[in-house]
Amino acid sequence: MKKTLGTMIADLRKQHGMTQLELAEKMNVTDKAVSKWERDLSCPDINSLPKLAEILGVSVEELMQVKTEAGSPTSKASEILAIAPKAIAMAMGIAVTALTILDALDMKSGMIMLGIGLACVGISLMNEKK
């Protein structure tokens, strides 16, 4: 099971016998910043990752081989991106059905809406296979 970036930073820091303050001094940040990293409340600046990896004795690739915490913004964005195509597909289907019942839909618009809905279903199915 992969760790979050914060737990990985904390574990590696402890393995090297460093306090949060010592790591902070080496990174030219505050110990509060390191504390936030370790609690997954914030992340180190992307430009500082090579230095952090060097201090912790790992490669940047190893440092980045982590999962995001369940409630993090990255996780929420992933959830939204997974749901959006399904919601669009459903909305297109409902719109075509409702507008057809109301006799307010021309053939071309209906075909475009159904095409968008089918494309979104395809995107959703491809995302689920990943």
Protein Blocks (a to p, Z undefined) as FASTA:
>chain_A
ZZdfklmmmmmmmmnopafklmmmmnopafklmmmmmnopaccdfklmmmmmmmnopafk
lmmmccddfklmklmmmmmmmmmmmmmmmmmmmmmmmmmmnopacfklmmmmmmmmmmmm
mmmmmmmmZZ
